[in-house]
Each structure stands twice: as structure tokens, then as C-alpha cells.
């Protein structure tokens, strides 16, 4: 059971890091980024962090994965959520703030 728990956790982390790398490459090359997918990835990364901090079973990630897609998309309906996602995209791309001369 512990082996399967570790496999799920490693797979979740690998998928999340892969999504972040792919999004960064798209941003740097000027390609379109799917904002709802990026928002869902951010929520899933937060889920992984919570699982690790609270020392819960990684099996929770199996139901948190689809839930993160729903929450990530719903997050974009609110202006604060949109600003948060855009700020994270800016950080990922390595862009400087628009306030700098």
C-alpha cells in the first residue's frame, strides 16, 4: 500500500512539474496558453502541498485531481482569481511588473 501511495504522489508531482514546464515554454515562445488548464494546475499543486503538509494519504489526489479542474475553472469567474492566475503566469514567464520604467 505504501508503494502505491508513493507512486501516486510521484506521478502527481511529475505531472504538475511537466505542466509548469510546458506552460513556461509556451509563454517564452509566444504560443497561446490555456488559462483554465493553468488555473487547474495551480489548484492541483496546492492540493499536493496540502497532502504533504497534513501528511494525508496520496490516494486523496485521485479525487482532488478532477476537483482541481472544477475549482480552477471556477476561480476564473472572479476578478481576484483572474488576477492571481495572471500574476502566477507572469512569475512563471519571468516577466517584470508593468510598473517598472
URHUHU-V970785 format. One record per backbone hydrogen bond with DSSP energy under -0.5 kcal/mol. CO is the residue of the C=O (numbers start at 1). NH is the residue of the N-H. E is the energy in kcal/mol with one decimal. If there is no record, write none. Layout:
CO/NH/E
CO/NH/E
This chain:
1/5/-2.0
2/6/-2.1
3/7/-2.4
4/8/-2.3
5/9/-2.0
6/10/-2.7
7/11/-2.5
8/12/-2.3
9/13/-2.3
10/14/-2.7
11/15/-2.4
12/16/-2.2
13/17/-2.6
14/18/-2.3
15/19/-2.3
16/20/-2.2
17/21/-2.5
18/22/-2.5
19/23/-2.5
20/24/-2.3
21/25/-2.3
22/26/-2.0
23/27/-2.5
24/28/-2.4
25/29/-1.7
26/30/-0.7
26/31/-2.0
27/30/-0.6
33/35/-1.0
34/38/-2.0
35/39/-2.6
36/40/-2.3
37/41/-2.0
38/42/-2.2
39/43/-2.1
40/44/-2.3
41/45/-2.4
42/46/-2.1
43/47/-1.9
44/48/-2.3
45/49/-2.4
46/50/-2.3
47/51/-2.4
48/52/-2.3
49/53/-2.8
50/54/-2.7
51/56/-1.9
57/60/-1.6
58/61/-1.6
59/62/-1.3
60/63/-0.9
60/64/-1.9
61/65/-1.8
63/67/-1.2
64/68/-2.3
65/69/-1.1
66/70/-1.5
67/71/-2.9
68/72/-2.7
69/73/-1.8
70/74/-2.3
71/75/-2.2
72/76/-0.7
73/76/-0.8
74/77/-1.8
75/78/-1.2
78/82/-2.3
79/83/-2.5
80/84/-2.1
81/85/-2.4
82/86/-2.5
83/87/-2.3
84/88/-2.2
85/89/-2.2
86/90/-2.2
87/91/-2.2
88/92/-2.4
89/93/-2.2
90/94/-1.0
90/95/-2.2
97/100/-1.1
